[in-house]
Amino acid sequence: MTQPVSLKRFIEGYLEKGADSGTRWLGLLDNQSYRFSDETVARRKGEKWDAFVQLGPKPRGASSVFLSLQAAALLKIDRDKDLMLFHAGEYEHNTDDPFIRLLGTDAYNFELSTGNVIGQVKFGKQSIRISSRFGDHFLRYIIADADGFLEFEESGTEGGANDYQWLLAYLWSIKLKRAYRLGLPKVYQSRHERTPKVRGVIDVVDYFLNRNTGKYQCSYREHSYDNPATSLFLKTYQLIENYSFCASNRGIYNALLAANQGVRRSLREMLDTRHFTNPFYSDYNVLIDLSKQVLRQSGLSFDDQNESSAFLFDISMLFEYFIRKLLVRHGFNMQEKFDDQLKIPTGVESYQRKLQPDLVWEHEGGLYVFDVKYKSFDFTYGVKREDLFQMHTYIGQYGNEGDVKSCGFIYPISASKWAAQGLEVKAGVITTHSLRQQNKQIPFHVLFFKVPEFEAKPDDDENRRVADNKFKEDMERQCELIVN
């Protein structure tokens, strides 16, 4: 029998189910709808609500939790301060979703829905957390795969149950490996010394005053590995080295340590670190931005010392980037994501709006226009109304520039839903109709990327390693399937 659970504990991110068959902990997931009543918590499946836990009598503290939910629903997400955005040239925040949506004014009867934003928000002692509906292993795979690092073994759950900051640490770890392929970053530094050999520019006054010494006061510039960025990277590694996946970066840390030559810099100096002007080190500029976010987050940990804090991440932009990189690696002739050539009027003479489909590629003289949607696909009503209107706009405008051969959407889907919807026999593709544009029928497709389910006993290391490898292999197969 399902055990009662307090509303407070549920909202803090936990749900205890099935005490007879062992304890299982679940939290709020992205792209879900929940209904809270006096007696039950229900989650929407399709067009119906399925009750999945009893709340029992009205729990004490529910009103304060509800006030925190109301505050979270009113939270205006600041793109630059609240969201994890670490490479504007490749990742794009493409959702206007709030952290949560809340409908109702009664602490014991209300509806709650989540979107594409995951992470956690703290108000006083209340912590509200939203996780990816596909799990942390899915997040790790698409982050690592997009940057060419598939180090998956022994990657068990990191941090505590309320900790989602491991995601920031994991991103940093992957980006450090990517940047280090360029070698350690070097910058020019000015040097001043008295030397018997002329180097750089001579101090003329000093020369006439001290010419009998046989030495010259010289000023010159030389490359040096010692710079504020090196200190910043060292400090960041020290803050996150408790995560097991950081161990593989120990060699890079030692190289940075030698380059730093024991120099100590203040936190303010490290946070003021500027980007490298040399475009060769552009990957290190991404790492500089991430490092500053790690340092700032270390001062905003989710504990009782802070009145409020937030760590939020738009997972939809990451999934889009993952799909795009997958197609690029397999030779698709992709158009630039931020191409300025296609704009539409807005009614204001000084401003035109860009048209930016997620995926546009060319093949045999034709154009293929697709959008990547992380949100859940509705098998009753299909693609959302606003998304269809947007696609019509895309292909109408791109049809002016070339021959659009095909269009559609790409959605992730869990393995269980994949099986329930019979997508195996369809190879994950639904093609039922065409879109009519400019007196032309354009094939319309909905493609699904099947996300395997990770299953392993948390206290069994060998079982976890086997499950890790199986998940990785299953994901690789789905990558091949979506490309084909």
Disulfide bonds with the S-S distance in Angstrom:
none
